[in-house]
Amino acid sequence: MAAAAGVSPSSLLRLPSPQTPASSSWALLQRRAPRPLLSLAAAPPRASFVAAATTADSSNGNGNGSYSGNGSQASLMPQFSGLVLDESSRSKRPYKWQRVLLKVSGEALAGDHTENIDPKVTMAIAREVASVTKLGVEVAIVVGGGNIFRGASWAGCSGLDRSSADYIGMMATVMNAIFLQATMESIGIPTRVQTAFRISEVAEPYIRRRAIRHLEKGRVVIFAAGTGNPFFTTDTAAALRCAEINAEVVLKATNVDGVYDANPKHNPNARILETVSYNEVISRDLSVMDMTAVTLCQENNIPVVVFNLQNTGNIAKAIVGEKVGTFIGCTRNLEYRESTEGSLDQEDKILVTEW
């Protein structure tokens, strides 16, 4: 129809010139033109975006920030306005380590029960972990299964081979992990369980990057099923996961006060060792961890702290770096650091370990 009216088809695609009087079509294009982008100089600094993201995450129960419970995200923003840690503020943190791996043996979980899980023990663990996560410490946990089933002890019974026995022991650790997760979440600690082999109905599969992301979001991650391979202990799993997630220390919570120079059950004069090196643990065959775990820690320069879980407050003390139990690693030099402004008060002094 346009060609019949003597109008060229190409002229229909020609837009009016800006110099021509403003037509209705040109005015419409001007109204629809995109607005210029905001200047980068006017944009808030990157730390503000981090604070906003952390606030939004904590309002969903996934972060470690505080939440007033009124559903208003805007009300949370002011308290994160200073959420930028420079080097001076990092040096004043009231704890030694930023990310720790807590190893809890099955026997310690049993408490006074012979072959079971003591709810009082799991609640004590949950409360002490909660107290340090509020400080910003990232906590991962490896649980044993000896309170339910120990593969090495049952191997050979009724035709049960070692591999099958170890797999049963791995599933025992999953039972402990789920119980501990339920206890922690009952007091408001966001917790994830990751297993070395897939049990997708009850736990996540172990994925290193996902585990690290959970820790960065303030969640506690419980690693279960050991390494997923028979013939390896959960102590080795603790050393392995510690190296994988870049944790700074293995905290081994047991039912003894630390490492002794002799078996205290057989030698009443046995004394607890305050500090011991990796080589000394290996050469003297000190039964604190299996040799594979000790060697893995030594090769990756991972210190180990062995302490008694049954003493109230020991978990929190070990996590923040206080002197408790036995330290395995290089010789530590404990000293109090003074601020540049002068001497600190006794309660404000920070315990420092120099390697």
Buried (B, 14 or more C-beta within 10 A) or exposed (E): EEEEEEEEEEEEEEEBEEEEEEEEEBEEEEEEEEEEEEEEEEEEEEBBEEBBEBBBBBBEEBBBBEBEEEEEBEEBBEEBEEBEEEEEEEEEBBBBBBBBBBBBBBBBBBBEEEEEBBEEBBBBBBBBBBBBBEBEBBBBBBBBBBBBBBBBEBBEEEEEEBEBBBBBBBBBBBBBBBBBBBBBBEEEBBBBBBBBBEBEEEBBBBEEEBBBEBBEBBBBBBBBBBBBBBEBBBBBBBBBBBBBBEBBBBBBBBEBBBBBBEEBEEEEEEEBBEBBBBEBBEEEEBEBBBEBBBBBBBEEEBBBBBBBBBEEEBBBBBBBBBBBBBBBBBEBEEEEEEEEEEEBEEEEBBBBBEE
